[in-house]
Amino acid sequence: MIRGKALMPLVVGLLTLAIVTGWASEVQVHHIHGLSVDSGDPAIVYVATHTGLAKLAPGRRPELVGEHRFDLMGFTAHPSRQGLVWASGHPDLPTYHREGVANLGVLESRDGGATWRSVALRGKADFHALAWSPHDGGHLYGWTVAGEPGLYRVSPASAKVERLPTRGLADVSALAASPAPAGPLLAGTRRGLLASRDRGLTWLPVTGLPAGAPVTAVAFHRNDARVVYAFAAGAASVLFRSADSGRTWEKSALQREAQDPVIALAVGPGQQVVAATTSADVLRSGDGGGTWEVLLERGRSRTSSR
């Protein structure tokens, strides 16, 4: 009988085998945990999923990137350096058999997910939320549910790791960092949106969103610290937009059913916003959230491959 952590790599491995051997006629994106927009070609969207990183390009069906089919539970991208992304989660079956780790810690890729290297906390941390901040040369902030749970600050350059003694922060589902070096951190939690202005040490509620509504996704514009989006789930189930760094909020045109909230966001360049939901719908707006087009519907493209 298979128990505990050994079951997860087996499930991931079976899903990977189904894709590789052609059990499925096309790549179906599912269990989305993160989004990014390609810095060189804003028409290309990357989707971090339960079985690897998927690439969405205009007129094509989703394609899986690289050879690894990691379960990417956390994912974030550098706002301007093309191909530089970070992730966390669980290994695919070959990696698990070879190295025997159930948690990947922090991974870094400099080629858009084609290859990965370990940065820190390998085997110890499973970050379900990651955000890159430009403060002090660049740091990652991550919320792990494995090892010693909580908020960590990691330097990708030096591999220095700090577990932060956070006050007022719990049940984190999303993290976002301002593109301004001295800007705030934001955390989506079951109790709403929280902000930190001391690099993650203390957290206070953000007002202006529906009281008591869980915030399941939050993202700053990649190069405009004034613009931030947050999805209020539950009875509200609406994507909100702020043009003043979160001081005031207004509703966008994106509203979802309560059981299918937005769980990942990518904002910029320009007025572009990309959103993904629990049902693996991926939508894009080119006007800041006023109108939306469907890129994926329940994980499948509406267009045929060319």
C-alpha positions, 0 to 999 in steps of 0.5 A: 500500500502506498502512503503519505508523500510517496503517493504524490509523485506517483500521481504526478508520474501517471499524469506525465505518462499520459501526456508523453505516451499520447493517452490524451490527444492534446495537452490539457492544462489543469491545476493552475498555480501561476501565470507570467507574460513573456517579456520579449513577446507579450502575446505569449503566456506561461502557465504553471500547472500540476504537471509542468510549465505550459506555453500559450501562443496565439493560434496554437494549442498549449505546449509543455516547456522542457522535459520536467513535469514538476508540480509547480505549486508556486511560480513567479517571473522577473518583470523584465529579464526574459526567461528568468522565472522561479518556482516551487512545488513537488518533483516529477516521478523520475526526479523523485526516484533519482533524488528522493525529495518530495519538496523542491524548495526554490527552483530557478530557470533562466531559459523560460522553464526549459531547465531548472536549478535548485536555489534553496531549501531543496527537500524542505519547503513547498512554497504555494505562493511566490513573489519577486521584489526588487528591494535590495538587489532582488529577493523572493518572498514565499509562503511554505506549507511544508517544513517550518511553515510560514513566510520566507525571504530568499536571495536568489543571488546568494541563496541566503534564506530568512524565515520571517517572524511575521505578525498578523499573517496566516492562511496565505494563498497569494503574494505580490510585491511592488515593482518599486524597491520601497513599495509594499508586499501584499498577501491574499488570505482567507481573511482578506488582503493584507499589506506589509511595509517593512519587508514582510515583518508586520501585516495590516488589513487593506481596506476597500475590498468586500469585508471578510472576502477571501482574496485568492489572487493579487498582482502588481503591474510589472512596471507600474507600482500604482496599478494592482489587481486583487480577486475577492472570492466568496459571495463577491467573486469579482476582480478589483483594480486599484490605480493608487497602490491599493488605497482605493479599489474599483470593480473590473468587468471580470466576475466568476461563480463562487466555486470558480474563483481567479487563483492566478494573475499576471499584469502588464505590459501596458493594459494587459491582464491575464487571469486563471481560475480553479477550473483552468479557464485562462482569460486575457484583457487588453484594456485593463480589465474592461473586456476579456477574451478566453485563451483556455476554456477548462484547460483546452484551447479553442483554436486548432494547432498549426 
